Amino acid sequence: MIHDSEDATDPPAGLDPTDLRRLAEWRSQDILFCIARAPGDPRLLVGSSDFGVDALDPTADKPQRQRFAGTGHHSYVTGLAIAGGQLISGSYDRQLIWWDLETGQQRRVQTAHDRWIRRLIASPDGKRLYSVADDMTCRVWDAASGESLATLRGHATETPHGYPSMLYAVAVSPDGRWLAAGDRVGHVAVWDTETFQQVATLEAPTMYTWDPRARRHSIGGIRSLAFSPAGTELAVGGIGKIGNIDHLQGPARVEIFRWREGERLQELEDETRKGLVEQMVWMPDGKRLLTVGGDHKGFLTFYDVGSGELLHQEGTGGHLHGVAIARDWQTLAVAGHQSIAEWTLQPPEEEA
């Protein structure tokens, strides 16, 4: 997710993925499932496996995570969204909580879903929230009032082998018109955000692995979605066929669709980096795609969407769950297993 800042500029024309380098890293003992940054605010906002929502200011002399006050969540915090000057968090406890970004105080709690919330995003204009959960619904909320606007259903509650399915991923197009959600068995539903009518479906069955012997359960699934800047293509991220299910031993996988036509344009698998593609962001030119994820180790990978070429990749010590990118693409912040890190992507002429 890209979060603008008040002094942000348009991305420079010479963005080169090979210029990616890490600026700083802050270690911890918890798992960070999501990360966000509010407009005009240097702080990195993260959701944790210890049920907390924290802020870290990288510009401070000695950056330290500060816990938001209030009762908070009672389970893993798996989604964060910025809307209307508020921070909204979603959790396995099925709640959405609104936080005041200035005081950190809790403002509103909404029991949003019947099962674990997996992902939460805001519309580009900040007026709506979209959440997905293991009750297999995508729900639409008024960001200011917390009012429920719609419950969208387009996913089966069970896998083809009779086990509970899960709804991991949600994305909205840059113009706010289209909404997509992806599930455990590789099924994507796309809705019109004005009418709430389903307008398309896509299938990525390679991202679903059924293990009939060792564990007798299904694993994998679509873990991330991203519309292109023009809104005409949809990137679907997850994992290819899994061999060792205990260690996510499958290739990181991305499929690119021209979603209106149902046409699959690319199938990208990375045998050098195993694990799940947890989040994707298109670069402003619409020609390159950043993915983050991992297994017991993490990766940041840039692809050329047209050719399918892997342009650049950086490994990290732990699985990455999320990325927040400044509008000018000069700063990328990532969060994952036991760390927050800042990276920079600078054109060659700006190198020190």
N, C-alpha and C positions, 0 to 999 in steps of 0.2 A: 504494500500500500504506500502511495506517495502522499506525504503530508507537506503542504506548502508552508513557507514561513513568510512573515511580513516583508522581509527584504529580499525574497527570492527573486532570481532572474530566470529567464528561459535557459534551457540547457544549451551549452556551447555546441557548435557544429562538430567539433573534433573529438567527441567522446570515444575513447578507445578502451575496450575491456582489459587490454593488457596492462593498462596503467593502474589497475586495482592494487591497493596496498593497505595493510592494516595500520591504523593510527594508535589504537589503545584497546585494552581488554580489561574487564573487571570480572574476577572469578567469584564464585559462590558455591554453596552446597546444594542448592535447589535446582529444579528444572523450570525454565522460563518458556511458556507456551505461546506467548504473543508479545508484540511490541508495537508502540505507536509514538508519534510525536505531534504535539498540537501546534497550530500556526503561531509563529512569533515566540515560541517557548523552546529553549535549548534542551529541556529535560527529555530523557528517554523514559517512557512509561511502559511498565512490564507487568504481566500476569504470571503468577507463580504456582508451583506445585505445593507450596506451603499455605495456599488459600489466600494469599495477599495480593494487593495491588500496590506497586512501588514506583517511585520516581527517582531517577539518577541524573544529575546535572554534570555532563562531561566537562563543562567550562569551569567548574569549581576547582579550587586549589587541591583539595583532597576529596574527589568524588565519592560519595557514600549514598547507598540506597535509603530512601525515606519512605516509610510506610504510610499510606493514606489512612486517615482516622476513620472511626466508625466500626460497626459490627462486622461488615464485610461478608465474604463468602464462607461457605462451609465445605468446600471441596476445590479441586483444581480450577484455576482461572484460565480459560481457554480462548477467550476472545476479548479484544479491546477495540473501541471505535471512538473517534472524535466527531462530535456533532453539536453545532450551536454553542460552542464554548464549553461543552461538557465532555467528560470522559465517561463512557458507558462500558461496563464489563459484563461478560457472560461466563458461566461456570458450569461444571458438572452438577452443581447443586440445583440447576434448572432456573436460577434467578438471573435477571438483569438488574444491575445496580448503577444508578446515576451518581457521579461524583463531581463536586465543585473543584475545578482545576486550580483555583486560587487558594482555597482553604483546605482542600482534601477531604471535606466532610461529605458524608453520604447524604443524598437528597431524596432518593426514591428507590424502592425495591419492587420488582415485578416478577411474579412467578410466571415465567414465559413459556416453558415447555414441560411436557410430561416425563421426559427423560433427559439424559446428559446433553448439554449444549456443546456443540463442537466448534462452531465458528460464528463470529459476529462481525459485520461490516456496516459502514454508513454509505448512504447515497452520495454522489459527488457534490450535491448542493447542501448536504448536511441536514436535510429535513426528514429523512427516513433512516430507519435501521432495518437490517435484514439478518435474521438468525436462523441457523439450522441445527437440528438436534437428532438424537437417536429415536425420537418418536416419528421420524421420517417426514417431518414437515419443515417447510421454509416459512417463517412468519415475518410479517411486515409491521413495523411500529412507527408511530409518530415520534420523532426524536425529542421534541420539546415536551409533549404531554405524557408520553409513554402509552398512549392509546393504541390498542391493537387494530390494525387496518385490514389485515387479510391473513388467512392461513392457506398456504399453497401446498397442494398434494400432487406428487408426480412420481413417487418412489414406493416400491413394494416394501412391506415391513419384514419380509423374510427373504433369504437368499434362495436360489434354486435348489439348494440342498437342505432346506428346512430350518436354517439357523437364523437368529435375529440379524437383520441388516443394520447398517449405520449410515448416517448422512454427514459426511465430513466437510464438504467444501461448498462455498458460495461466492459468487462474483457478480458485480454490476458493471454495465458498460460505461465508458467515460461520459456519455451524454445522459446517463441515468435511465435510458429507455428499456434496456433489456436486463434480465436477471437470470442467472443460471445456478443450479445446484447439482452436485455430483455425489454418488453413493458408493457403497462397498463393492457392488458387483459391476461397476463400470458404466452405470447408466447416468446420463445427464438430461435434465429437463430445463427448458428455457421458457421464461414467461415475459409477457408485455407488462411493464410496471404501471401503465396507465389503466389497462383493462383487467389486469391480473389473469388473463387468459394464457394457457400454455400454447406456445407457438412452434416449438420444435423439440425434438429429442435426438440424442446422440448416444452411440454405444462405443465403449472402450473395453471390451471383454478381456483383453490381455492383462489388464490391471487387477483382475480377480483370480486368485489362486485357491483352489479347493484341495485340502490335504485330507485324504480319506483314511490314512493309517495312523501317523504319529499323534495327531491331535484331533482329528475328525472335526475340523472347523475351517471356515473360510477366512482368508487374510488378504491384506493388500488394500485395494480399493482406490478410488479417486480421492486424492488428498488436497488438491489445489486446482483452481480455475482462474483464468485471466482473459478478459477481452482485449483485443488489440486496440490501439489508439483510435482507429476508425470504427471500431465496433463490429467489423465484418468477420473477423477471425476469432476463434476461441481456443486458447491453449488449455489442455487437460493434463494434469500432472499426477503422478503416482509412482508405481513400481511395476516392473515386468514380472514374469513368472518367477516365483520364489522357490529356491531349492532348500536351503537350510532355514526353516521357519523360525527357529529360536534366535537367529541372528540377522533376520531380514536380508538373507543372502539372495537378493534379486537386483537386477539393474535398475537404476533410476530411469524413469520413462516419462516422455512427454509426447502427446499427440496434438497436432494442430489441425483444426477443422475450419472450413468455411461453413459456419454453422447453419445458415439459412438453407443452403443447398444440401446439407448433410454430407459434404465432401471432405474426406480426410486428406489433408495436404502433406503432412509429414508424420513419421513415426521415429522418434529419437530415443535411442537407448544408450546409456553410458555404462559400459562394462568396467571402466576404471573406478567408478564411484558407485558403491552399492547403496541401496536404501530408498527412502521415500522422498519424493519431491513435495515439500511441505508448503511452499509459496512460490509464486512466479510474478514477475513484473516485466512488462514490455518496455523496452527503451523508447524514447520519444519518436524515433524515426519509424517505428513500426516494423523494423527489419531484424531487430535483435531482441533476445529474450534472456532475462536473468532468472535462474532457478536457485533455490536454497533448500537444503534438506539433509538427509544422511541416514546412517544406521547407528553404529556406536561411534563413528566419526562423521564429520559434517563436510559440506561442500557449498561453494558459490560457483555457479557455472553459467557462462554466457554462450548462447547459441545464435548462429545465423539462421533465421527462420526459413528463408528461401531455399538455401542449399542444404540445411541440416548440419552444417559444419559446427563443431565445438570450437569456439573462438578462444576461450580462456577459462581456466579453472583454478580455484584456490581451495585447498583443504583446510579443515579446522579440527581441533581436538575433540569436539563433541557435536552430536546431532543438532542441527539448526532447525528451529520451528518457525521463525518469522523474520521479516526484514521491513524496516521503515526507511524510505528514501526521500531526501530533500528534493524539492522541485528542480533545483539546478543540477542534480545528480552529483554534487561534489561530496556528499556525505551519505554513506550507507550504514545503518545501524542494524545489527543482527542479534538475535537472542536464541538461546538453546539450552542444552544440558550444561548447567553449572557455569554459564558465562553470558556476559553482554560484551559486544565488541563494536567499535567504530572502524569503518573502512573509508577510504577516499578513492575517487575515480576522477583524475585530473587530466586534461588535455596535455600533450607533451610540452607545449609552449609555456605552461604554467608550472612546470616542475621546478623545484628549488635547485 
